[in-house]
């Protein structure tokens, strides 16, 4: 008799934990109707892509990014803060 009671209490606790864990999932909340789905907002127009400045585009030289010693700069290694 005691085994039955202990098993029933353990089963009820596991079922309660599984139910609470499932109800915290947003997909389950939507399926059960606990929350309303967020409205879908579609953009009306795509934003224009950012183009490089016209001054560098006309020279034919590749654009420069950063400094050549950027990777091995001592100042970069010592200025890192935790």
Residue, then its C-alpha position, 0 to 999 in steps of 0.5 A: x500500500x505504501x509503495x502505491x502511495x509513494x508511486x502515485x505521489x512521484x508520478x503526480x510530481x513528474x506529471x506536474x513538472x512536465x506540464x509546467x515545462x511544456x506550458x513555458x514553451x511558446x509553441x505550446x502556448x500558441x497551440x493551447x490558445x494561452x497567448x495570441x500570435x504576434x501579427x506578421x509585419x511585412x516591409x513595404x519596400x526593401x532598403x537601398x544597399x549601402x554603396x561605397x563613396x564615389x571618391x574611392x570607387x573611381x580611383x580603381x585602387x582597392x579600398x583600405x580596411x584598417x591598418x597593416x599592423x592591426x593584428x600585431x599591435x602591442x597597444x591592442x593586446x595591452x588595452x584589452x579590459x576584462 
